[in-house]
Amino acid sequence: MSGEKIIFPKGRQIVLGVTGGIAAYKACDLLRRLQDAGFLIRVIPTQSSLNFVGRATWEALSGQPALSTVWENPAEVSHLAAADNADLIVIAPATADTIAKLTQGRADDLLTTTVLASSAPVLIVPAMHPNMWLNSATVQNIELLRSRGFIVMEPEVGRLSGKDFGVGRFPESSKIVAQVLEISKTELLLEGKKVLVTAGGTREEIDPVRFIGNKSSGRQGLAIAYQALRSGAEVTVIAGHTDPFELEGARVIKVNTALEMMSAVENEFINSDALVMAAAVADARPVSTSTTKIKKADLESIELTTNPDILSRVALSKRVNQVIVGFAAETLDDLIKAGGEKLIGKKADLLYVNDVSGGAIFGQDQTSGALIGLGIETVNFDGVSKHEVAKSIVAHMAKKLEKVNG
C-alpha cells in the first residue's frame, strides 16, 4: 500500500443505505437535502432496492460509486472503506427484512456488512405496510436494536402504496435531516479545540544522495488528523516524509529533519490544546553533512549524534490544560510494560504502543498495539484499521481535554 496517494475527503461523511421498499424513491430527495446540509453522501443500495431506483441515479446524485455487494470492488475492501469513513450510517428506507437482518447480526450484502464493521452511529428510518410494522416480530426487533444503541425513527401515518393507509409511511426529508443534525452535534468532540499532529518520518542527510531515515508512511498520524477534523477540531499537521496525501481542511507544515520538526512543534504547541506526536523521528543524525557524495570506503567513519526527544522536551512546557499523546514502536513481548515506562518517562497523558514485530504496520492500513494512559482502561488493537485506532485516540483525547479544562 505504501506510495499510493491517500485522499481524506472534506466534509462529514454519511453512508446512506437504501433498502427495497417503494419509499426508496424518496431517498433521492433525502440525499439532496443532506448534501444541502453540508454532508458528503455515499449510497449503498441493496440489490432489491435497485428495482425501484437504479444505480446510475445514486451515482449521479452522490458523485460516488453506489456498490451493493462486497464483490464489486474487492481490492478496496468496500465494507471496510465505507465503515472507516462513515460519521453516520442512515438506512432510509429500512424494510422489515433489513431490520430483521440487523438484529441477527447478519452480513449478507454490502450494507449489513458495513454496519457490522463500523463504530459510527446508525439511524434507521423504517417504512413498510402497517401490518408489518405492528407485527410482534418487527416490534421486538425494533426494541432490540434500540437496546443496542441504534437510533430508530418512528414512521408516520398516511397514504402508502396502492390504497393502503396507516402507520408505516416514510417521514418527510426535513424531519430526517433534523434528526441527522441532532445526532451529528454529539460527534463534535473537539469542537473549538486546536490539535497539533506530527506524522511521517524524518530524514537526516549524510550527503547529497544518502540519508538516515525509517519506514514510516505517516498513515497513522494522518488518520488521527482526519478524525480530529471530523470531530470539529482546528488541525495543524507537521509532516515529515509520508506517502502522498490530501487532507483538506488541515494546515500542513512540511519538515525534513528532526531539528526542523522540533522547532515547528515548539512554535505550534504554545497555541494548541493537544499534541499527538505520531511522527517517527530518526534517533540519530550525522554530526556534519557532506556537500559532496561520500566515497563508499569512507562511510564507516561517519560520526553520529543523538537527536533530541521532541516529546519529552515539549512536555516540559506543557500547561495543565493541554493534553499530549505519544507514540512508541516496540517489538517486546510485554508491550504494556514497555509502553507504561515510556508514558511516565515522557510525561504523556496517553501513549499508543505499536507492535512492530517483523516490520509490521509500516506502510500498511492495519495496525496492532495498545492505547494506555493514566486513569483509562487499556485498549488493545489486533490487526485493525488505523482509522479505528485514530477514532479511539481522538475520543480519549477529548475526554482528557474535557477533564483538564473542566
JOMO-V732261 format. One record per run of one state. SS is the DSSP state (hx for helix, st for strand, lp for the rest). FROM is the first residue (numbers start at 1). TO is the last residue. If there is no record, write none. Layout:
# JOMO-V732261
{{SS,FROM,TO} {SS,FROM,TO}}
This chain:
# JOMO-V732261
{{lp,1,5} {st,6,8} {lp,9,11} {st,12,18} {lp,19,21} {hx,22,36} {lp,37,38} {st,39,45} {lp,46,47} {hx,48,51} {lp,52,54} {hx,55,62} {lp,63,73} {hx,74,76} {lp,77,77} {hx,78,85} {lp,86,87} {st,88,94} {lp,95,95} {hx,96,104} {lp,105,109} {hx,110,117} {lp,118,120} {st,121,126} {lp,127,129} {hx,130,134} {lp,135,135} {hx,136,147} {lp,148,150} {st,151,153} {lp,154,155} {st,156,159} {lp,160,164} {st,165,169} {lp,170,172} {hx,173,185} {lp,186,193} {st,194,199} {lp,200,200} {st,201,201} {lp,202,203} {st,204,207} {lp,208,209} {st,210,212} {lp,213,218} {hx,219,230} {lp,231,233} {st,234,239} {lp,240,240} {st,241,241} {lp,242,244} {st,245,247} {lp,248,250} {st,251,254} {lp,255,257} {hx,258,269} {lp,270,273} {st,274,277} {lp,278,279} {st,280,280} {lp,281,283} {st,284,286} {lp,287,295} {hx,296,301} {lp,302,303} {st,304,306} {lp,307,309} {hx,310,315} {lp,316,322} {st,323,330} {lp,331,334} {hx,335,345} {lp,346,349} {st,350,355} {lp,356,356} {hx,357,359} {lp,360,365} {st,366,373} {lp,374,378} {st,379,385} {hx,386,404} {lp,405,406}}
